[in-house]
Amino acid sequence: MSVPTASPKAPPVGRRRRRTWPKALRGRNFRLWYAGQTLSVFGTEMVPVALTFAVLGRYHTAGAVGTVLTAETAPMVLLLLVGGVAADRVSRRSLLFGTDVVSAATQAVAALLLFWGHWQLWQLAVVFAVQGGATGLASPALLGMVADTVPEPHRHQANSLRTISMAAGGVAGPALAGVIAGFGSGGLALAVNAATYAASAACLAAMTASAPAGHEGGGSYLRDLQQGWREFRSRAWVWSIVAQFGVFHLLVLPPVLVLGAVVSDDHLGGAAAWGATLGAFGLGSVAGGLAMLRWHPRRPLLTAVLLASVFTVLCCSLALVLAEPWQVVTGLVAGASFSVFDVLWNTALTTHIPPQLLSRVSAYDWFGSIALLPIGYAIVGPLSVWLGVRTTLWLAAGLWLVLSALVLLVREVRDMPSLEPAGDGPVT
C-alpha cells in the first residue's frame, strides 16, 4: 500500500505562515513607525484616567476636569489646519519627530507637578495646552504616514493594525492607570507617557528618510488651505460624516468621558471601575481591528456609520448606572463598533483622496470633528448641574442615534463600493 502524500497544490507550512502575516508589515519604515505609535498610544491612553482622578481628587468637580481638558483641546484645534499644510509640504516623519519630543517634555513636566503634590489647576492647564498644540500639529500627518510607507493595496491592513495598536493601548493603558490612580500616583502614569513619546521619537529617527511622492512645495499657506478645502467640500461622504462627528465631540463624547468618571466615582467604586470600562472599550477595539484585517464590507461607509451608532449603548449603561460588569460589557461592544468605523473611514480617505492633499483633507477632518470639543468639555459640567448627570447622558445617547440616521440619508455614504485589496505596490 502506498503512503498518502500531501496534495501538490498544498503550499508548504512555512509559506502558508508567511502568507497570513499582514503584508502591510513588510516595509521597514512602517514597522518602525508602527512600533513607535503603539508605544506612545499605550502611554497616552493612561492619561485620561490618571489626569481626571488627580483633578477630581483635589477639586472634586466635573468643571475642574473640564477646565484642563479644554486647555488641552483648544490649542490642538487651532493648530490642526497649520499642521495639515505643514504635513503636505515637509517630511511627515520630521514633523512627527519634533512633536513627539515636545510631547515627551510636557508629560515629564506634568508628572513632576503631580509628584510634587502642591500643583494648581492653572499649572496643569498650561502644560496640557502645550501638549494639545503638539497634538494638533501632529494629527494630520498620521494618516499621511500610512500613504507614505504602505502601498495602496495594503492600506486597509495598515489602518487595521493602527486601530489594533490604539485599541491595545486602550486596554492596557486605562487599566494600569486606574490601578495607579487608585494608589494616588497619577504622576507615575504621566511619567510612563513621557517615556513612550521618547521611544516613538527614537523609532522615527531610525526610519529611512524619504520624500513622500506627490508633496507640493511653494505657494502660500492660504492657497494650500484653499486647495484642501475644495477637495474636502467636493465629497459629500467626507463632509457629512465630519459634521456628524463634530456634534459627537460637542454633545456626546464629553458627557461620556467626564460624567462617566463622575458616575464611577459616585456609584461604582472610583477610578478602578472607570479604568475597567475604558479598558473594555480598548479590548473591543482590538477585536474589531483584528476582524478588519480580513473583512471588507460591500458597503464600507454604510457599515461604518451603522456600527458607530452602537456607541449609544455605553451612554445608556452610564445613564442607567448599571453595575460595573455591565459597564464593561457595553464598553466592549462600543469599542468593537468604533474600531470598525475607524478602519473603514481611514481606508476610504487614503484610497480616494490624492496623496498630495491627504494631510490637508485629514486636517479638515480633524478640525471639523473636534473643533467643538473644547466647548463640549467646558459646558458638560454646567449642563450636568442644570439637567442632571443621567439626563445629560440620555440626551447624548438619543442625539447620536439621530445624527447617524441623518448621515445615512447621504447617497455617497450608502453607495460607496467595497475597497477590496488589489496587487502589491512598492515597499519602503
NORDATA-V448133 format. One record per residue. N is the residue number from 0. RES is the residue in three letters. SS is DSSP state (alpha for helix, beta for strand, coil for the rest). OMEGA is omega as a letter, one per 40 degrees, with the letter a starting at -180 (none if undefined). Layout:
<<N;RES;SS;OMEGA> <N;RES;SS;OMEGA>>
//
This chain:
<<0;MET;coil;a> <1;SER;coil;i> <2;VAL;coil;i> <3;PRO;coil;i> <4;THR;coil;i> <5;ALA;coil;i> <6;SER;coil;i> <7;PRO;coil;i> <8;LYS;coil;a> <9;ALA;coil;a> <10;PRO;coil;i> <11;PRO;coil;a> <12;VAL;alpha;a> <13;GLY;alpha;a> <14;ARG;alpha;i> <15;ARG;alpha;i> <16;ARG;alpha;i> <17;ARG;alpha;a> <18;ARG;alpha;a> <19;THR;alpha;i> <20;TRP;coil;a> <21;PRO;coil;a> <22;LYS;alpha;i> <23;ALA;alpha;a> <24;LEU;alpha;i> <25;ARG;alpha;a> <26;GLY;coil;a> <27;ARG;alpha;a> <28;ASN;alpha;i> <29;PHE;alpha;i> <30;ARG;alpha;i> <31;LEU;alpha;a> <32;TRP;alpha;a> <33;TYR;alpha;i> <34;ALA;alpha;i> <35;GLY;alpha;i> <36;GLN;alpha;a> <37;THR;alpha;i> <38;LEU;alpha;a> <39;SER;alpha;i> <40;VAL;alpha;i> <41;PHE;alpha;i> <42;GLY;alpha;a> <43;THR;alpha;a> <44;GLU;alpha;i> <45;MET;alpha;a> <46;VAL;alpha;a> <47;PRO;alpha;a> <48;VAL;alpha;a> <49;ALA;alpha;a> <50;LEU;alpha;a> <51;THR;alpha;a> <52;PHE;alpha;i> <53;ALA;alpha;i> <54;VAL;alpha;i> <55;LEU;alpha;a> <56;GLY;alpha;a> <57;ARG;alpha;a> <58;TYR;alpha;i> <59;HIS;coil;i> <60;THR;coil;i> <61;ALA;alpha;i> <62;GLY;alpha;i> <63;ALA;alpha;i> <64;VAL;alpha;i> <65;GLY;alpha;i> <66;THR;alpha;a> <67;VAL;alpha;a> <68;LEU;alpha;i> <69;THR;alpha;i> <70;ALA;alpha;i> <71;GLU;alpha;a> <72;THR;alpha;a> <73;ALA;alpha;i> <74;PRO;alpha;i> <75;MET;alpha;i> <76;VAL;alpha;a> <77;LEU;alpha;a> <78;LEU;alpha;a> <79;LEU;alpha;a> <80;LEU;alpha;i> <81;VAL;alpha;i> <82;GLY;alpha;i> <83;GLY;alpha;i> <84;VAL;alpha;a> <85;ALA;alpha;a> <86;ALA;alpha;i> <87;ASP;alpha;a> <88;ARG;alpha;a> <89;VAL;coil;i> <90;SER;coil;i> <91;ARG;alpha;i> <92;ARG;alpha;a> <93;SER;alpha;i> <94;LEU;alpha;a> <95;LEU;alpha;i> <96;PHE;alpha;a> <97;GLY;alpha;a> <98;THR;alpha;i> <99;ASP;alpha;i> <100;VAL;alpha;i> <101;VAL;alpha;a> <102;SER;alpha;i> <103;ALA;alpha;a> <104;ALA;alpha;a> <105;THR;alpha;a> <106;GLN;alpha;i> <107;ALA;alpha;i> <108;VAL;alpha;i> <109;ALA;alpha;i> <110;ALA;alpha;i> <111;LEU;alpha;i> <112;LEU;alpha;a> <113;LEU;alpha;i> <114;PHE;alpha;a> <115;TRP;alpha;i> <116;GLY;coil;a> <117;HIS;coil;a> <118;TRP;coil;i> <119;GLN;coil;a> <120;LEU;alpha;a> <121;TRP;alpha;i> <122;GLN;alpha;i> <123;LEU;alpha;a> <124;ALA;alpha;i> <125;VAL;alpha;a> <126;VAL;alpha;a> <127;PHE;alpha;i> <128;ALA;alpha;i> <129;VAL;alpha;i> <130;GLN;alpha;i> <131;GLY;alpha;i> <132;GLY;alpha;i> <133;ALA;alpha;i> <134;THR;alpha;i> <135;GLY;alpha;i> <136;LEU;alpha;a> <137;ALA;alpha;a> <138;SER;alpha;a> <139;PRO;alpha;a> <140;ALA;alpha;a> <141;LEU;alpha;i> <142;LEU;alpha;i> <143;GLY;alpha;i> <144;MET;alpha;i> <145;VAL;alpha;i> <146;ALA;alpha;a> <147;ASP;alpha;a> <148;THR;alpha;a> <149;VAL;coil;i> <150;PRO;coil;a> <151;GLU;alpha;a> <152;PRO;alpha;a> <153;HIS;alpha;a> <154;ARG;alpha;i> <155;HIS;alpha;i> <156;GLN;alpha;a> <157;ALA;alpha;i> <158;ASN;alpha;i> <159;SER;alpha;i> <160;LEU;alpha;i> <161;ARG;alpha;i> <162;THR;alpha;i> <163;ILE;alpha;a> <164;SER;alpha;i> <165;MET;alpha;i> <166;ALA;alpha;i> <167;ALA;alpha;i> <168;GLY;alpha;i> <169;GLY;alpha;i> <170;VAL;alpha;a> <171;ALA;alpha;a> <172;GLY;alpha;a> <173;PRO;alpha;a> <174;ALA;alpha;i> <175;LEU;alpha;i> <176;ALA;alpha;i> <177;GLY;alpha;i> <178;VAL;alpha;a> <179;ILE;alpha;a> <180;ALA;alpha;i> <181;GLY;alpha;i> <182;PHE;coil;i> <183;GLY;coil;a> <184;SER;coil;i> <185;GLY;alpha;i> <186;GLY;alpha;i> <187;LEU;alpha;i> <188;ALA;alpha;i> <189;LEU;alpha;i> <190;ALA;alpha;i> <191;VAL;alpha;i> <192;ASN;alpha;i> <193;ALA;alpha;i> <194;ALA;alpha;a> <195;THR;alpha;i> <196;TYR;alpha;i> <197;ALA;alpha;i> <198;ALA;alpha;i> <199;SER;alpha;i> <200;ALA;alpha;i> <201;ALA;alpha;i> <202;CYS;alpha;i> <203;LEU;alpha;i> <204;ALA;alpha;a> <205;ALA;alpha;a> <206;MET;coil;i> <207;THR;coil;a> <208;ALA;coil;i> <209;SER;coil;i> <210;ALA;coil;a> <211;PRO;coil;a> <212;ALA;coil;i> <213;GLY;coil;i> <214;HIS;coil;a> <215;GLU;coil;i> <216;GLY;coil;i> <217;GLY;coil;a> <218;GLY;coil;a> <219;SER;coil;i> <220;TYR;alpha;a> <221;LEU;alpha;i> <222;ARG;alpha;i> <223;ASP;alpha;i> <224;LEU;alpha;i> <225;GLN;alpha;i> <226;GLN;alpha;i> <227;GLY;alpha;a> <228;TRP;alpha;i> <229;ARG;alpha;i> <230;GLU;alpha;a> <231;PHE;alpha;a> <232;ARG;alpha;a> <233;SER;coil;a> <234;ARG;coil;a> <235;ALA;alpha;a> <236;TRP;alpha;i> <237;VAL;alpha;a> <238;TRP;alpha;i> <239;SER;alpha;i> <240;ILE;alpha;i> <241;VAL;alpha;i> <242;ALA;alpha;i> <243;GLN;alpha;a> <244;PHE;alpha;i> <245;GLY;alpha;i> <246;VAL;alpha;i> <247;PHE;alpha;a> <248;HIS;alpha;i> <249;LEU;alpha;a> <250;LEU;alpha;i> <251;VAL;coil;a> <252;LEU;alpha;a> <253;PRO;alpha;i> <254;PRO;alpha;a> <255;VAL;alpha;a> <256;LEU;alpha;a> <257;VAL;alpha;a> <258;LEU;alpha;i> <259;GLY;alpha;i> <260;ALA;alpha;i> <261;VAL;alpha;i> <262;VAL;alpha;i> <263;SER;alpha;a> <264;ASP;alpha;a> <265;ASP;alpha;a> <266;HIS;alpha;a> <267;LEU;coil;i> <268;GLY;coil;i> <269;GLY;coil;a> <270;ALA;alpha;a> <271;ALA;alpha;i> <272;ALA;alpha;i> <273;TRP;alpha;i> <274;GLY;alpha;i> <275;ALA;alpha;i> <276;THR;alpha;i> <277;LEU;alpha;i> <278;GLY;alpha;i> <279;ALA;alpha;i> <280;PHE;alpha;i> <281;GLY;alpha;i> <282;LEU;alpha;i> <283;GLY;alpha;i> <284;SER;alpha;i> <285;VAL;alpha;a> <286;ALA;alpha;i> <287;GLY;alpha;i> <288;GLY;alpha;i> <289;LEU;alpha;i> <290;ALA;alpha;a> <291;MET;alpha;i> <292;LEU;coil;a> <293;ARG;coil;a> <294;TRP;coil;i> <295;HIS;coil;a> <296;PRO;coil;a> <297;ARG;coil;i> <298;ARG;coil;a> <299;PRO;alpha;a> <300;LEU;alpha;i> <301;LEU;alpha;i> <302;THR;alpha;a> <303;ALA;alpha;a> <304;VAL;alpha;i> <305;LEU;alpha;a> <306;LEU;alpha;i> <307;ALA;alpha;a> <308;SER;alpha;a> <309;VAL;alpha;i> <310;PHE;alpha;i> <311;THR;alpha;a> <312;VAL;alpha;i> <313;LEU;alpha;i> <314;CYS;alpha;a> <315;CYS;alpha;a> <316;SER;alpha;i> <317;LEU;alpha;i> <318;ALA;alpha;i> <319;LEU;coil;a> <320;VAL;coil;i> <321;LEU;coil;i> <322;ALA;coil;a> <323;GLU;alpha;i> <324;PRO;alpha;i> <325;TRP;alpha;i> <326;GLN;alpha;i> <327;VAL;alpha;a> <328;VAL;alpha;a> <329;THR;alpha;i> <330;GLY;alpha;i> <331;LEU;alpha;a> <332;VAL;alpha;a> <333;ALA;alpha;i> <334;GLY;alpha;i> <335;ALA;alpha;a> <336;SER;alpha;a> <337;PHE;alpha;i> <338;SER;alpha;i> <339;VAL;alpha;i> <340;PHE;alpha;a> <341;ASP;alpha;a> <342;VAL;alpha;a> <343;LEU;alpha;i> <344;TRP;alpha;a> <345;ASN;alpha;i> <346;THR;alpha;i> <347;ALA;alpha;i> <348;LEU;alpha;a> <349;THR;alpha;i> <350;THR;alpha;a> <351;HIS;alpha;i> <352;ILE;coil;i> <353;PRO;coil;a> <354;PRO;alpha;a> <355;GLN;alpha;i> <356;LEU;alpha;a> <357;LEU;alpha;a> <358;SER;alpha;i> <359;ARG;alpha;i> <360;VAL;alpha;i> <361;SER;alpha;i> <362;ALA;alpha;i> <363;TYR;alpha;i> <364;ASP;alpha;i> <365;TRP;alpha;a> <366;PHE;alpha;a> <367;GLY;alpha;a> <368;SER;alpha;a> <369;ILE;alpha;a> <370;ALA;coil;a> <371;LEU;coil;a> <372;LEU;alpha;i> <373;PRO;alpha;i> <374;ILE;alpha;i> <375;GLY;alpha;i> <376;TYR;alpha;a> <377;ALA;alpha;a> <378;ILE;alpha;a> <379;VAL;alpha;i> <380;GLY;alpha;i> <381;PRO;alpha;a> <382;LEU;alpha;i> <383;SER;alpha;i> <384;VAL;alpha;a> <385;TRP;alpha;a> <386;LEU;alpha;a> <387;GLY;coil;a> <388;VAL;alpha;a> <389;ARG;alpha;i> <390;THR;alpha;i> <391;THR;alpha;i> <392;LEU;alpha;i> <393;TRP;alpha;i> <394;LEU;alpha;i> <395;ALA;alpha;a> <396;ALA;alpha;a> <397;GLY;alpha;a> <398;LEU;alpha;a> <399;TRP;alpha;i> <400;LEU;alpha;i> <401;VAL;alpha;i> <402;LEU;alpha;i> <403;SER;alpha;i> <404;ALA;alpha;a> <405;LEU;alpha;a> <406;VAL;alpha;a> <407;LEU;coil;i> <408;LEU;coil;a> <409;VAL;coil;a> <410;ARG;alpha;a> <411;GLU;alpha;i> <412;VAL;alpha;a> <413;ARG;alpha;a> <414;ASP;alpha;i> <415;MET;coil;a> <416;PRO;coil;a> <417;SER;coil;i> <418;LEU;coil;a> <419;GLU;coil;i> <420;PRO;coil;i> <421;ALA;coil;a> <422;GLY;coil;a> <423;ASP;coil;i> <424;GLY;coil;a> <425;PRO;coil;a> <426;VAL;coil;i> <427;THR;coil;none>>
//
